[in-house]
Every structure is written in C-alpha cells, then in structure tokens.
Amino acid sequence: MENHKKYKIAIIVLSILVIAQALLLIHFWRLATRRLVKPVFIKGKIAIVLDDWGYNLKNLNLLEQINYPLTISVLPNLPYSGVIAQEEQKRGNEVILHLPMEPNEKYSLEKNTILVTMDEPTIITLINMDLANLGKVKGVSNHMGSKATDDIRTMSIVFKELKKKGIYFLDSLVSPHSVCLDLAHKMHLSFAKRDIFIDNKQDPDYIKNQLYKLKTRARVYGQVIAIGHGRKTTLEVLKEVMPQLEKEGYRFVFVSELAR
C-alpha cells in the first residue's frame, strides 16, 4: 500500500514536470516566431496643408474622398469660412486660421489684413475677430505676409497672442528673411514651417513630382510639411498618390503633431 502511494506521487510529480516543460517550449516557440515577424517601420511623417478655403464650396466633395489627415487652412471673413471650418472639424480634419498679413508685393489685400503699421491693440483685435469667425482652431498660418513675417515687432505681437491661447504658428515661409523661426523659439511658441509647395503649377505631373520629393525629405529628416491649395487638380493628385505613399511606409499626420 505504501509503495502504491509512492508510485502515485512519482507519477504526479513527473506529470507536473512534463507540463512545465511543455509550457516552456510553447513560450520559447512564441518568442522565436515573434522575431520572425518583420516590424513595421515608418519611413517618415508627412503633413499636408491645403490653403485658401472660404471663397466657395467647390471641391468639398472631392476633399471628402481623401481619407487621410489633412490640415485645412481657412481664410476668415469670407462667405463660406465658418461653414467649411465646421464641416472639416466634424470630418476630423485639423482646421487652422489662414491669417491675412501684409506682403511686400502690391497685391489686393483680404479684409482685415494685418499691417506692420498697425498698433498692438488693433493687431490683437483682428486676430481675435478672425479666430471667432472660424470657431476653435488648432493653429494659425500666414496668408501672404512676406512683409509682416520679416517684422519682429509685428510677429512678437501675433505670437504673444497665440501663445496666450495655446495655438501653434505655421510659417508658410513666403520670405527668405522671415524672423518667425528664431522668434518662436525665443518666445517658446509651438511652431512649424513649410518645407515644400506642391502646386505652384496646376499640372498633375508637376504636383506628383513635388509629392514624390516629400518622400526624400521625410526619409532624411523624419518629417516634412507641404502646402498646396484646395484646387481640383491638387485634390485629384492627392487622392491618387497618398495611398501609394502610405503603402511605401510613410505616415500622414496633422501639422499639430509636427509643431515644436
């Protein structure tokens, strides 16, 4: 009887050891198979900004066919500014204020364009009026503004107001003498700058080539910001090319993700 109990205990112990070994083998097999699975690498992040919305509702249907993050830059005080801002926010796109600012060139100016001759209260009033026109926005970019973005006093006033509201600034970089980068760092304002314009020519092949240039910069620097417009040709090319770039390992993001 005593021997029978010993055999029974020995069988139980051996069974536990076999089960433990089996569990260890399964664990090591899982680790080995995980190593065989290739990790997914992101080659670079790409933010695409589409400027000058607000004049009309043209191309909104085409815009809705692009199921990737886009940063929609809306001009204030136009017939459809508020409608477009609200619609794109509902769709999940990032909306920013495309703030009219004084250029060096003698162009026709938008309503309430910020001029370098304006005093601080006037500039602040215009910024707040324009922001109110669009509702909640994530950031501000300059529409035109080569003269304004060269002027430290003007941009200091603008940046101080944006920082107070927790809004980033995107420099469209329309002037090689822009003071915005250094000033934003000095003032600790969340900031981003344009790297490439994609549709200076309304030619599909040109736009495609500009988009392909994004790949090189994104791969080298890890991120890139491109600016285009809500035009039919631009949107059609984006609809075609963005899925290709995604398959190649590039990730589309909003500007807010790249602002520093």
MOCORWO-V720201 format. One record per backbone hydrogen bond with DSSP energy under -0.5 kcal/mol. NH is the residue of the N-H (numbers start at 1). CO is the residue of the C=O. If there is no record, write none. Layout:
# MOCORWO-V720201
nh: <NH	NH>
co: <CO	CO>
This chain:
# MOCORWO-V720201
nh: <5	6	7	8	9	10	11	12	13	14	15	16	17	18	19	20	21	22	23	24	25	26	27	28	29	30	31	32	33	34	35	36	37	37	41	43	43	44	45	46	47	48	49	49	50	51	51	53	54	55	60	63	64	65	66	67	68	71	72	72	73	73	74	74	75	80	81	84	85	86	87	88	89	90	91	92	92	93	94	96	97	98	99	99	101	102	107	113	114	118	123	124	125	126	127	128	129	130	131	132	133	134	134	135	138	139	140	141	142	143	144	145	147	148	149	150	151	152	155	156	157	158	159	160	161	162	163	164	165	166	166	167	168	169	170	171	171	172	178	179	183	184	185	186	187	188	188	189	192	194	195	196	198	199	203	207	208	209	210	211	212	213	214	215	215	216	217	218	219	220	221	222	224	226	227	228	230	231	235	236	237	238	239	240	241	242	244	245	246	247	248	249	250	251	253	257	258	258	259	260>
co: <1	2	3	4	5	6	7	8	9	10	11	12	13	14	15	16	17	18	19	20	21	22	23	24	25	26	27	28	29	30	31	32	33	34	39	41	249	249	222	251	224	253	47	226	71	49	228	73	56	52	57	59	60	62	63	65	66	48	70	94	50	71	72	96	53	54	78	80	81	82	83	84	85	86	87	88	89	88	70	72	139	74	97	141	143	114	105	110	100	115	119	120	121	122	123	124	125	126	127	128	129	130	131	131	95	95	168	97	170	99	142	101	102	102	145	147	148	150	151	152	153	154	155	156	157	158	159	160	161	162	163	162	138	190	140	169	192	170	175	149	179	180	181	182	183	184	185	184	169	171	225	225	227	227	201	203	204	205	206	207	208	209	210	211	212	212	213	214	215	216	217	218	45	47	196	49	51	229	231	232	233	234	235	236	237	238	240	241	242	243	244	246	245	44	46	254	254	255	255	191>
